[in-house]
């Protein structure tokens, strides 16, 4: 997890679905929808979420191979 300044020309991750994107923009509780969408897609990616006033939270998501043995 990293914090990135929005002054670096970065923008929060948008959703492909227009209805969900409107929800993300209009409801503070829905701002994590891009993270949930990325987890549901099960692909490695980076998601930027609004964080504090002038910053973004940068999340790097790495998918683990389900065929590999677990650490537990």
N, C-alpha and C positions, 0 to 999 in steps of 0.2 A: 504494500500500500504506500503510495506516494502522494504528496500534496503538490499540485502544480498551480502556478499563478495564471489566472485568466489573461493577464497582460501578454502572455506568450502566444497570442493568437489561437488559443485553444478554445473549444466550445464543448459543452456537455454532449454526450452521446445521444443521438436522436433515434427514435423508433421508426421502423418502416411503415407500420400501420398508422394511418392518419388519425383515427379515433383514439388510439392509445397515446399518440404523440400529443394530441390536444389535452388529454387527461394528465400526462406527465407535466406539461407546461402550466396547467391551471390548478393543479392540486399538489401542494408540497409533500403530502404523504405518498404520492405516486412517482416521486423523482428517482426512486430506486428501480423503476420498471426496466430500464436498460440493463441493469445488473441481472435481474430475474430472467429477462429474455436471453441474455448471454449464457446463463447457467442452463436454461432449458434447451438451448441449441447444442450444448455439449461440444463447443469448439473453443480453441484457444484464441483469446482476443484481449483487447484493452478497452476498458469502459471508463469514461470520464463523467463523474457525478458532481453536481453543485455542492460546494462545501464552504461554509462561512460566507463572508461578503464578497470577496474578490478572489476566491480560490476554487480549484476543482480538486476532487479526490480522484486520483488515477489508480485504477485497479487492474492489475494484470492477471488474467484468468488462464490457467494452464489445465488442460484436461488430462486426467490420469488414465492410462490404459487399463480398462477393467479386467483384462486378461493377466495382468501382472500380479504377483502375490502382494497382499497387503502387509503393512508394517505391524499390524496388531497380532 
